[in-house]
Amino acid sequence: MANRILVVDDEPDEAMAVRDLLVRYGYDVQHRLDGAAALEVIEESPDEFDAVLSDNHMVGMSGLELCVELHARHPSLPVIVLTGQQSIEAWFAARRAGAYDFVTKPLIVDAVIAAVKRASEWRRQRADLSRLR
């Protein structure tokens, strides 16, 4: 079964590019246009997704704000923040918000796939540990 990934980006063209990339690598991908819609779909079925990729700069709820919400509600759901800011401050802000990982734009295919793979494996390991306990 393919890993399920939720992509959150208010720019449909960018979201479709990320979706197409992930689909090429065998992922099952859904897309939402904003943080509120992403929270809604996750609340309906919290175990449906293996990871969330969220653009940081979105109208309404930012990717970091979404990350804070998801980390508070579902700490075992890894969130990867996508951003154009290539600074250590941006990385620290994402980590403080609870992000599992941080990928800068322009996106490098190998970096995105590696981050998603690590996040999915981490999620699976946490689920396995919970079952064993």
Sequence and secondary structure as in RCSB ss.txt:
>XXXX:A:sequence
MANRILVVDDEPDEAMAVRDLLVRYGYDVQHRLDGAAALEVIEESPDEFDAVLSDNHMVGMSGLELCVELHARHP
SLPVIVLTGQQSIEAWFAARRAGAYDFVTKPLIVDAVIAAVKRASEWRRQRADLSRLR
>XXXX:A:secstr
   EEEEE S HHHHHHHHHHHHHTT EEEEESSHHHHHHHHHH TTS SEEEEES  SSS HHHHHHHHHHH T
TS EEEEES  SHHHHHHHHHTT SEEEESS  HHHHHHHHHHHHHHHHHHHHHHHH 
